[in-house]
Amino acid sequence: MDAANALLPTYITALLFFAGFTLRRRDQPVWLRWFGWTDFLMYAWNAMMINEFRGQPGLLGLDGSPILEFYDVVPGPPLGCHMAMLALFGVLFSALAWVGLAFKRLQVR
């Protein structure tokens, strides 16, 4: 349990860096960009950005495409692909939690 409490904040911090809102993809080291594709936060961030800014007039009637380009969301997969990946991560995390709980033996105190 102590190892999980130490490793989880490190893992979440790494996810935050590679999601795209702390470090843009173009600012990430080239040899670490693959990590972003394994990051469920990146898919959530991109889905939110696409939903909010693609094809919608923004403040003062301006298009949201410069914002999407700044955060490297465009060009990229459509909104449905991001939502499908989030659903896949949800199923994967649920299956891993089930396996962990099914085979965990509790100690009687």
N, C-alpha and C positions, 0 to 999 in steps of 0.2 A: 504494500500500500504506500509505503514511503517513497518507493521508486516512481510510482505513478504520480504522486503529488509533486515530485521534482521534475519529471519529464513532460507532463502535460502543459505547464505554462511555456516551456521552451518550444514545444510543438506548435502551440497556438500562436506564439509570437512569430515563428517562421511562416505559418499560414497567413498571418496578417501582412507580413512583408511581401509575400508573393501573390496576394489576392489582386493587386492592381491599384488599390487606393492609397497605399503608403509608398510603394515604389511602382512606377509605371513599368510596363513590360520592357520598354526600350532602355530603361535605366537599370534593369536587372542584369547581373552578369550572364553572358551568353551561355555559359556552361551550366547555369542553374535555372534556366527558363523552363525546363521540363517539369520542375517542381510545381509550377503554377497550374499545369494541367491535372495534377493530382489533388488540387486544393478546392474543396467544396465552397469555400468563401469566395473564390474567384468567379465561380459560376453564379453564385447569388449576386455578387456585385455587378457582373456583366448583365445579368437578367434585369436587375433593377435599373441600371443605366439605360439599357435598350428600351425598357418599358417607359421610362420617363422622358427620354430625349429623342428617340428615333421618330422622324416624321411629324413631330409636334412643334407648332410654333411656341417659342419660349417667351421670355420677358421681352416686351416691346416688339413682338412679332418676329424675333430672330429664330432661325432654325437651330436645333440642338446638335447638328452634326459636328461643329467645331469642338464641342465638349466631348463627344464620343471619340473623335480623333485624338484629342489631347490625352485621354485615358487609354488609348489603344484598344478600344472596344470595336471599332470599325476599321478595316473589314474583319469580319468574324462570323461565327455561326449565328443563325437566327435565334430568336428568343426561345422557340420551342426546343432547340437542342440544349440550351442552358437549363431549361426546366426539366428536361428528361434526365440530364446528368444529375441534377439535384435529387430527383426521385430515385435514381440509381444509388446515389450515396446514402439516401435514407434507408433503402432496402438493405444495402450492404452493412451499414452501422447497426440496424436492427438485427440482422442475422448474426453479426459478431457479438452483439450483446446477448442474444439468446444462447449462442454456443458458450459464451463465458459463464452465464448463469446456470446453464444446464449441467455443466461439468464441474462447477465449483462446489466443493464439499465444505459445509459449514461446521465449525467446531462448536461443540456444546461446552459451555463454561460452567 
